[in-house]
């Protein structure tokens, strides 16, 4: 892979045939990589020999769609405190929870475990990542559990950054006395890292638009679910004034589904100095976000590996400056052309001192021609319903000859207002929410809906701009 005329990276596969590696952390004490897989395994991988050992299987992980074994952190003083921390979903009767577990590592196995905290979970939006700050406290990025109120409620532990001691206690200097809550107003963070200056950075999935990158500070409110992305709408600006909310340092529309965010402390790639590495699911890329001197602004964005290895969910780096990425092509939302044989895999990116015969270059983002129905569909619908509109049985319904697509009014209603109730499509139940697209212009809604109604085997009439206008007015 080419970074510049002077810098080329080799890409080696360390291990393949994994099942959704979700989080991955290099451990400088053991010189090995620890990683989780969504169904419950925690493994240790030796990056010299590529030998992998499953060191523990969490017995009570509830895996369904995005739920399962998720984040992983390693104690910063591993020599004296050989602890791993992980979080995952569990189900007891009808109730779903997110559990935070501490595991004591001893001679290549887990000797003891202890649940440190258990919070409410849901069928989606459970977060979650873990990281130790420079202050040696553990930070947990939790999801809003699909709740309409939790993220803005400072007394709920969902939709928050929680801060705790390595024993799971509430630090005496937390900003709210006696509470784990450190910052709030989050939807579903999928990345968490600490920069060289100690700034805590999260990546977060937006609803239909506005993915976010946030710089986390104590007591700050990041706006969800009253504000999405930048404070750009009049009602958002009003809420921001009244509630003193904080804007993201970067936002992406159309969404890229950012997952892992990682700041390599021992980076040796000159062009990537002082940068965050961002692994993306929908965008199927590795983005390198160069920070300014103060590490509060993104000054440059480069896109690598676009559509090459598929979805990227986990990133870590070692003390020699090698970067490791893990793919996520066997998760609940398979994309066109993936998974391929051997997915999922962990790959190492390292500097090489020769120019290889074949290499990939950075991807130049084209200005999308966002007028055609096809481009709009790609930007706003394909990430869920698929390029082929087939959806994923049980998770996302198909858009091929369904009663909603066939019925003009029903179709417009769903697209404009979203759907939150359970529906049945072709005898299969769906219970995940569908976001509202009322922020799109009438012309855009007409283009998208017409495109869907005249493609994918659908042979229905066009939808006019007038019809979209009328539907909006009726609401
Ligand atoms: C974040 C994922 C997501 C995105 C993006 C999304 N949808 Fe959906 N969509 C869903 C889910 C989930 C349902 C089922 C909702 C439920 O169960 O209540 C759904 C349901 C539907 C339905 C009704 C059921 C059916 O299959 O006929 C239509 C029509 C639809 N979506 C069209 C669209 C269009 C058009 C776009 C782009 C403008 C879009 N969706 C974008 C997730 C998504």
Boltz pocket constraint, residues with backbone or C-beta under 6 A from the ligand:
constraints:
  - pocket:
      binder: B
      contacts: [[A, 207], [A, 208], [A, 376], [A, 377], [A, 380], [A, 381], [A, 382], [A, 383], [A, 384], [A, 385], [A, 395], [A, 396], [A, 397], [A, 398], [A, 399], [A, 402], [A, 403], [A, 404], [A, 405], [A, 411], [A, 414], [A, 415], [A, 419], [A, 420], [A, 421], [A, 422], [A, 423], [A, 425], [A, 430], [A, 431], [A, 432], [A, 433], [A, 434], [A, 435], [A, 437], [A, 448], [A, 449], [A, 452]]
      max_distance: 6.0
